[in-house]
């Protein structure tokens, strides 16, 4: 997302990366609920084996919050990348406008 020398931002690449990340976050939108549902089905199917049923419920309880955070962080990352790309594009335009006035003088 920057020039070969590591300086600057390539706004189009940053915007594409942000859009891809937002799309990934949208796929994660139901990840916690889907996981909870699957673990519930596992627990129900394992009622004859209480350690498995109890373990499934505990495991689900531990991970649902992390999966919810994963979705939220992914969405924020994508949005931030797109905002950064727009800011970089605007800065490039402002710098280009300023240089044009200097060259015209």
N, C-alpha and C positions, 0 to 999 in steps of 0.2 A: 503494500500500500504506500510505498514511498519510492523516491528515485533511487537509482543505482548507488548513489553515495549515502543512502540512508536518511536523507533530509527531505522533508516535505510529505505531502499526502497526495495520492492519486485518487481524487474524489469519486470517479466512476467505480473503481475497484472497491473502495470503502463502502459505497452505496450498495453495490451488488452483494458484498459480504454481509452487510447489515440486513438486506432483504432476505438472504438465505437463512440467516439466524432467526429472523422473525418467523419465517415459514416453519423452521424447526420448532420454535416455541409454540406455534399453533398446533403442530402435531402432538406436542406434549400437553395440550390443554386438558385432556382427560386422563393423563397418565396416573395420577394418584387414585382417582376413582376406579379406573380399570384394574389397577393393582389390588385395591381393596376388594373389589368384586371377585377377582380370581383367588385371592387368599381366603375369602369367605367360602367359596366353593370347595377349596381344598380342605378347609376346616370341617365343613359339613360332610364331605366324603370320608373324612378320617375320624368320625365320631367313635368308631370302635377302638381307635388307637388314641386315647386322650393326650398322651404326650405330643403326638403330631398335631392334633387339633389345637391344643394350647400353644404350642410353639408357633404355629401358623398365625394365630391371632396376635401373639407378642411381636413376631417379626413384622407383621403388617403395621402394627402400631408404631414401631420404631421407624419404618421407612416412609410412611405416607407423608409426614412432614417434610422429609428431605426431598421427596419427589415433587411436592408442591413448590418448594423453594427452587428446585431445579428449573421448573417451568417459568417461574417469576424471574429468575436471574437471566435465563436465556432470552426472554422477551425484552428485559431491560438492556441487555447487551446489544441485541439487534437494533433497538430503537436508538441507543447511544451511538452506534456505528453510523446509522443513517443521519443522525443529527450532526455528528462530527464531519461527515462527508459534505453535508450542506454548508456547514460553517467554513470548511476548507475551500469549497467552491466560491462562496461569497468573498472570502479573503483574497483568493486569486483574482476575482473580478475587481475588487477594490484596488488591489495593487496594480493590476493592469491599467485601470482607469487613471490612477495617480501617475504612473510612468508615461502614459500617453500625453498628459498635460505637461510633464517635464520635457519630453522630447519635442513638443510643439513650440516650446518657448525659445 
